[in-house]
Amino acid sequence: METFVFLFSFTALGVLYAMNTNPALQEPYVILVIGAVVLVAVFLFYFHLTRSNPPKDFLFFVFTEFSFTCVIDLTSALEYDGFISGFMEFYRKTGEPYLGTAYAIMMCYWDGIAHFVLYLVMISRIADRRAYRTVGLFWAGSLCANMSVFITGIVVGKYGSEIRPAFWLNFLFLVMPVLGAITLFTRSKDRPLTGGYNAQHAQSMKLIWRPLDLLLVILLLAAMGFTILRGLAALDSPLGATSIYLRQYEPYLKDPVGFPRVMMLHQFFYGLPVMGAFIYGLLKPGCTWMSDWTVFFAGAMIQCQWAHIGGSLHPRTTAPFRIPSITFSSVLAANLLYTLTPVLVALRVHSNPYFFLKIAPFPGQTGLPNSEEKDTKYKNK
């Protein structure tokens, strides 16, 4: 099934080419209607295709639908960067002109490559009746962050006065990952929720005897400090440190397109408390929610930082807002470490989950079991 979805998604090129060569199809409201009709047609196509063996998961249709739009986003990015032509000229004029910004181009690359791969993986797992909850949470975090920054940035940035009818189609791509996240968070976990001997042993150890967790706590504290600095800079704080940072390190935060500022505020108001919660989860045993939220947050941070770093380096970003050459290495290293920190936390939680499980002692057990044969008690879901 995933192979068929991959191939069918490239029929989007035919739709784009037809619209690009027919002036009658390039009016703003016509673009909106055609976009809505195509989305409905793709849904009906897959609904009819799977009618004899319908998938039990409604997200299957979301993933197949969005796979189709991934090709459109990838085409947009490639055309704006000059690699191809003849597909999207009309859309940059009467559709969504802000897609030509550096941030949006990098966002489209992420959607057209990373999200496309994730959709194919999840479609394959649904078709084979296999779990995909962890991959799905990563996708939900990534796309929620993607679209919340994108939509808000359009409205508050310099393109706020150039909103065309096609803009409203973006809300579908915000609503569906939110619904997907709610569905996946409430679905049974892929991993056990309770542990025995190993969980008790891991949770009896203080932080000082868990050097990896100690390092992650330090990294999270540093990431929180970095988030506060950039958030205050985006809010035009008069503090000397924020002024210096804007001028000498990341002037891109003040790019009038609006996306960098909005992303900093998202990280300040939403990412900051989440990172604080992760520190609590690394200190307090039995926080079962860590397995889900670390994956969701890692997806969000990787997507945001990809678009932010790429946008700040892209040639479409004007020279005054690019990273100064004298601080280029330090800014790039700080951003890469900032991106890597939530990923390392998610990998830590999933590679050795005992510290984050609820302990369920065996009947008659007092204290630690004296044998690791009573290792982990799996709770079937």
C-alpha positions as MATLAB code, in Angstrom:
seq = 'METFVFLFSFTALGVLYAMNTNPALQEPYVILVIGAVVLVAVFLFYFHLTRSNPPKDFLFFVFTEFSFTCVIDLTSALEYDGFISGFMEFYRKTGEPYLGTAYAIMMCYWDGIAHFVLYLVMISRIADRRAYRTVGLFWAGSLCANMSVFITGIVVGKYGSEIRPAFWLNFLFLVMPVLGAITLFTRSKDRPLTGGYNAQHAQSMKLIWRPLDLLLVILLLAAMGFTILRGLAALDSPLGATSIYLRQYEPYLKDPVGFPRVMMLHQFFYGLPVMGAFIYGLLKPGCTWMSDWTVFFAGAMIQCQWAHIGGSLHPRTTAPFRIPSITFSSVLAANLLYTLTPVLVALRVHSNPYFFLKIAPFPGQTGLPNSEEKDTKYKNK';
ca = [
       0.000    0.000    0.000;
       2.752    2.477    0.891;
       4.313    2.025   -2.564;
       1.007    2.822   -4.236;
       0.519    5.891   -2.031;
       4.052    7.059   -2.852;
       3.447    6.788   -6.592;
      -0.073    8.228   -6.540;
       1.090   11.270   -4.556;
       3.134   12.409   -7.541;
      -0.061   12.938   -9.534;
      -0.091   16.254   -7.656;
       2.476   17.419  -10.216;
      -0.136   17.014  -12.947;
      -2.622   19.158  -11.016;
      -0.018   21.866  -10.457;
       1.086   21.852  -14.096;
      -2.506   22.116  -15.352;
      -3.196   25.080  -13.068;
       0.092   26.755  -13.952;
      -0.642   26.637  -17.682;
      -4.320   27.686  -17.501;
      -4.860   31.350  -16.511;
      -8.535   30.685  -15.785;
      -7.513   28.463  -12.879;
      -5.226   31.042  -11.271;
      -7.754   33.373   -9.669;
      -7.486   33.466   -5.847;
     -10.928   32.019   -5.100;
     -10.597   29.480   -7.900;
      -7.363   28.250   -6.292;
      -9.197   27.816   -2.968;
     -12.043   25.877   -4.583;
      -9.716   23.667   -6.618;
      -7.601   22.973   -3.521;
     -10.667   21.922   -1.541;
     -12.015   19.805   -4.409;
      -8.684   18.031   -4.897;
      -8.430   17.228   -1.181;
     -11.950   15.778   -1.187;
     -11.229   13.836   -4.388;
      -8.073   12.289   -2.906;
      -9.998   11.243    0.215;
     -12.811    9.694   -1.854;
     -10.270    7.886   -4.017;
      -8.623    6.174   -1.054;
     -11.978    5.565    0.628;
     -13.227    3.754   -2.475;
      -9.899    1.914   -2.908;
     -10.056    0.462    0.615;
     -13.804   -0.170    0.673;
     -13.414   -3.962    0.486;
     -10.923   -3.951    3.380;
     -11.384   -0.639    5.235;
      -8.639    0.422    7.669;
      -9.695    0.482   11.293;
      -7.763    3.686   11.932;
      -9.199    6.945   10.542;
      -5.693    8.444   10.556;
      -4.944    6.239    7.537;
      -6.922    8.671    5.387;
      -5.183   11.654    6.979;
      -1.790   10.189    6.145;
      -2.708    9.322    2.554;
      -4.214   12.789    2.049;
      -1.204   14.580    3.475;
       1.198   12.419    1.455;
      -0.358   13.986   -1.625;
       0.225   17.511   -0.294;
       3.818   16.670    0.662;
       4.662   16.507   -3.032;
       3.152   19.962   -3.498;
       5.280   21.377   -0.681;
       8.437   19.756   -1.990;
       7.695   21.109   -5.476;
       7.211   24.584   -4.020;
      10.557   24.506   -2.209;
      12.434   23.147   -5.214;
      10.928   25.736   -7.532;
      11.655   28.670   -5.233;
      15.259   27.469   -4.983;
      15.519   27.260   -8.766;
      15.893   23.495   -9.153;
      12.698   23.080  -11.216;
      10.202   25.364  -12.934;
       6.803   25.346  -14.570;
       4.652   24.204  -11.642;
       4.229   26.917   -9.010;
       4.593   30.348  -10.653;
       0.868   31.004  -10.364;
       0.783   30.068   -6.690;
       3.495   32.494   -5.653;
       1.482   35.320   -7.256;
      -2.149   34.586   -6.374;
      -1.925   31.699   -3.901;
       0.443   32.054   -0.944;
       3.274   34.528   -1.641;
       4.842   33.970    1.809;
       5.902   30.477    0.687;
       8.844   32.234   -0.952;
      10.362   33.237    2.410;
      13.438   31.387    3.624;
      11.604   29.965    6.654;
       8.685   28.676    4.555;
      11.018   27.110    1.992;
      12.818   25.140    4.691;
       9.459   24.223    6.215;
       8.318   22.869    2.842;
      11.490   20.790    2.501;
      10.778   19.243    5.899;
       7.184   18.492    4.986;
       8.064   17.191    1.541;
      10.793   14.844    2.791;
      10.577   14.100    6.536;
       6.797   14.103    6.859;
       6.435   12.194    3.593;
       8.663    9.411    4.916;
       6.753    9.349    8.210;
       3.432    9.058    6.372;
       4.653    6.117    4.318;
       5.970    4.365    7.436;
       2.700    4.866    9.307;
       0.596    3.807    6.318;
       2.669    0.641    6.044;
       2.174   -0.121    9.742;
      -1.572    0.489    9.585;
      -1.882   -1.762    6.531;
       0.043   -4.513    8.363;
      -2.004   -4.015   11.570;
       1.131   -2.977   13.482;
       1.486   -0.271   16.125;
       2.839    3.131   15.090;
       2.041    5.174   18.196;
       5.589    6.418   18.845;
       6.153    7.418   15.217;
       2.725    9.030   15.193;
       3.468   11.165   18.245;
       6.705   12.365   16.642;
       4.738   13.321   13.510;
       1.999   15.039   15.520;
       4.529   17.119   17.441;
       6.348   18.048   14.262;
       3.274   19.098   12.274;
       1.576   20.873   15.195;
       4.685   23.002   15.688;
       5.061   23.478   11.948;
       1.570   24.807   11.325;
       1.109   26.780   14.537;
       4.260   28.799   13.812;
       3.458   29.066   10.105;
      -0.131   30.302   10.464;
       0.645   32.714   13.291;
       3.730   34.018   11.505;
       1.721   34.792    8.386;
      -0.813   36.827   10.341;
       1.629   38.871   12.450;
       4.462   39.208    9.908;
       4.874   41.451    6.914;
       2.641   39.187    4.804;
      -0.340   39.749    7.103;
      -1.758   42.220    4.596;
      -1.362   39.770    1.688;
      -3.523   36.906    2.915;
      -5.327   35.256   -0.001;
      -8.193   32.713    0.075;
      -5.800   29.740   -0.198;
      -4.501   30.668    3.270;
      -7.560   29.087    4.885;
      -6.609   25.632    3.634;
      -3.727   25.684    6.121;
      -6.117   25.239    9.046;
      -6.837   21.682    7.920;
      -3.140   20.918    8.432;
      -3.304   22.357   11.951;
      -6.560   20.731   13.060;
      -5.738   17.203   11.860;
      -2.410   16.774   13.720;
      -4.091   18.130   16.868;
      -6.841   15.511   16.521;
      -4.185   12.919   15.700;
      -2.195   13.843   18.809;
      -5.291   13.550   21.014;
      -6.078   10.163   19.483;
      -2.541    8.854   19.914;
      -2.090   10.168   23.448;
      -5.258    8.378   24.545;
      -4.366    5.145   22.754;
      -2.780    2.208   24.591;
       0.985    2.489   24.934;
       3.336    0.324   22.871;
       5.499   -0.296   25.964;
       4.774   -1.714   29.431;
       3.452    0.655   32.077;
       4.650   -1.250   35.130;
       7.980   -2.718   36.151;
       9.416   -5.053   38.759;
      12.988   -5.666   39.879;
      14.812   -3.508   37.324;
      12.377   -0.642   37.825;
      12.795   -0.735   41.610;
      16.566   -0.888   41.265;
      16.694    2.034   38.811;
      14.370    4.183   40.875;
      16.368    3.627   44.056;
      19.395    5.398   42.545;
      19.959    9.095   43.240;
      20.676   11.451   40.354;
      24.384   11.611   41.215;
      24.666    7.895   40.452;
      22.935    8.322   37.078;
      25.531   10.314   35.117;
      23.560   10.272   31.846;
      20.468   11.659   33.554;
      22.604   14.245   35.325;
      24.043   15.353   31.991;
      20.544   15.581   30.492;
      19.352   17.706   33.403;
      22.288   20.071   32.835;
      21.535   20.227   29.100;
      17.861   20.914   29.783;
      18.744   23.710   32.198;
      21.042   25.222   29.565;
      18.295   24.859   26.942;
      15.847   26.615   29.255;
      18.293   29.483   29.702;
      18.745   29.704   25.921;
      14.972   29.686   25.467;
      14.523   32.522   27.963;
      17.241   34.608   26.302;
      15.764   34.236   22.815;
      12.200   34.641   24.049;
      13.036   37.928   25.755;
      14.878   39.058   22.638;
      11.791   38.313   20.538;
       9.719   40.347   23.016;
      12.049   43.356   22.572;
      13.337   43.245   26.125;
      15.532   46.263   26.963;
      18.012   44.046   28.817;
      21.576   44.501   27.597;
      22.103   40.755   27.105;
      19.166   40.457   24.711;
      20.255   43.505   22.726;
      23.762   42.105   22.362;
      22.407   38.715   21.337;
      20.163   40.209   18.669;
      22.881   42.398   17.256;
      25.884   40.070   17.408;
      24.462   36.550   17.297;
      20.956   36.064   15.848;
      19.583   39.157   14.127;
      17.359   36.699   12.228;
      14.979   36.822   15.224;
      13.961   40.314   14.050;
      13.311   39.337   10.426;
      10.060   41.130    9.468;
       8.613   37.957    7.913;
       7.532   37.130   11.471;
       8.227   33.402   11.567;
      11.433   33.509   13.685;
       9.833   35.761   16.300;
       6.731   33.568   16.545;
       8.853   30.437   16.899;
      10.841   31.986   19.751;
       7.600   32.874   21.528;
       6.244   29.344   21.029;
       9.378   27.928   22.601;
       9.271   30.521   25.400;
       5.630   30.016   26.406;
       5.211   26.318   25.571;
       8.641   24.729   25.261;
      10.027   26.242   28.469;
       7.500   24.616   30.845;
       7.761   21.319   28.976;
      11.534   21.239   29.443;
      11.030   22.052   33.111;
       8.625   19.110   33.335;
      11.262   16.850   31.767;
      13.727   17.813   34.490;
      11.100   16.854   37.048;
      10.594   13.551   35.210;
      14.315   12.810   35.402;
      14.322   13.506   39.132;
      11.015   11.944   40.189;
      10.651    8.174   39.566;
       7.575    6.718   37.906;
       6.625    9.543   35.507;
       5.035    7.343   32.854;
       4.020   10.373   30.776;
       7.677   10.963   29.872;
       7.631    8.278   27.160;
       4.940   10.097   25.161;
       5.747   13.740   25.735;
       9.475   13.433   25.062;
       8.734   11.997   21.603;
       6.076   14.617   20.847;
       8.367   17.442   21.958;
      11.361   16.049   20.071;
       9.317   16.098   16.853;
       8.273   19.695   17.488;
      11.780   20.912   18.282;
      13.482   19.198   15.353;
      10.996   20.683   12.902;
      11.196   24.185   14.372;
      14.962   24.209   14.589;
      15.355   22.798   11.067;
      13.283   25.660    9.674;
      14.929   28.233   11.942;
      18.539   27.238   11.276;
      17.915   26.687    7.585;
      16.006   29.953    7.257;
      18.761   31.953    8.932;
      21.315   30.510    6.484;
      19.169   30.611    3.332;
      20.144   33.123    0.625;
      16.580   34.493    0.569;
      17.186   35.919    4.037;
      18.545   39.431    3.531;
      22.094   40.120    4.706;
      21.238   42.250    7.785;
      19.333   39.324    9.326;
      21.848   36.559    8.693;
      24.179   35.223   11.373;
      27.323   37.422   11.516;
      30.385   35.569   10.262;
      32.356   36.275   13.447;
      29.821   34.396   15.618;
      28.629   31.896   13.020;
      30.258   28.809   14.556;
      29.089   29.494   18.099;
      25.493   30.263   17.044;
      25.298   27.187   14.849;
      26.728   24.966   17.604;
      24.302   26.384   20.175;
      21.323   25.792   17.888;
      22.397   22.257   17.032;
      22.899   21.370   20.703;
      19.540   22.961   21.488;
      17.942   20.739   18.830;
      19.746   17.632   20.019;
      18.831   17.975   23.714;
      15.145   16.903   23.505;
      16.116   14.112   21.108;
      18.636   12.770   23.635;
      16.005   12.923   26.375;
      13.529   10.960   24.231;
      16.180    8.368   23.369;
      17.103    8.043   27.048;
      13.498    7.429   28.088;
      12.836    4.836   25.385;
      16.156    2.996   25.523;
      16.023    2.354   29.275;
      12.494    3.047   30.560;
      12.690    1.426   34.016;
      13.058    4.727   35.904;
       9.825    5.991   34.309;
       7.605    2.970   35.054;
       5.153    2.458   37.871;
       6.350   -0.237   40.239;
       3.976   -3.160   40.756;
       5.373   -5.496   43.445;
       4.714   -9.217   43.163;
       2.285  -10.819   45.634;
       3.978  -11.278   49.007;
       7.049   -9.310   47.968;
       8.736   -7.120   50.585;
      11.628   -4.935   49.520;
      13.618   -5.702   46.396;
      13.270   -9.180   44.879;
      16.425  -11.225   45.378;
      16.378  -12.563   41.862;
      16.254  -10.824   38.499;
      14.089  -13.646   37.228;
      11.233  -11.474   38.521;
      12.279   -8.779   36.137;
       9.552   -6.801   34.494;
       5.846   -7.198   34.915;
       4.190   -6.320   31.629;
       0.769   -4.835   31.678;
      -1.036   -6.026   28.583;
      -2.783   -3.339   26.680;
];
